[in-house]
Amino acid sequence: MHELTGAEIRASFVNATKGETTRLALPSDLADLPWDDLDFLGWRDPASPQRAFIVMTTAAGATGIALRLAHSATGRRRRNMCAVCLTTHSGDGVSLMTARKAGRAGQQGNSVGTYLCSDLACSLYVRGLRSAGPGARLQESLSLEDQVERMLGRLEAFVAGVARSA
């Protein structure tokens, strides 16, 4: 992913108002992020941990969505799998994240959701640059490029579902 500026990030959101994008907290380490290893930018709002954001490059350019984390039951013992990168995590490592749909549908309260790595570091898990513990990533016969393509396809489908206002 190419490095994005704060202005590009704020302008990319399809399901947030101009006021919401103005007030959103950008990652404090934006300039220091490992952009070459990221396929999308994902972060949690440090002031409001139930809010998260994703910005990815699509055919339409940079597309961002604002997310809300569902309340989770603490102390879960079983492992859960991220629907995007297919990494399994124990405890609260995977969260149900919902996004208000864009346009009129979102104004009417419609939303979509999926299970994502709580830290939104899917790109790093797929590349083996971050570990979720033993057994978190299954051994696959797919090449790294194919795994990245699959991950981006799954995320792009979710983002497209948010961007579709009908």
Disulfide bonds with the S-S distance in Angstrom:
none
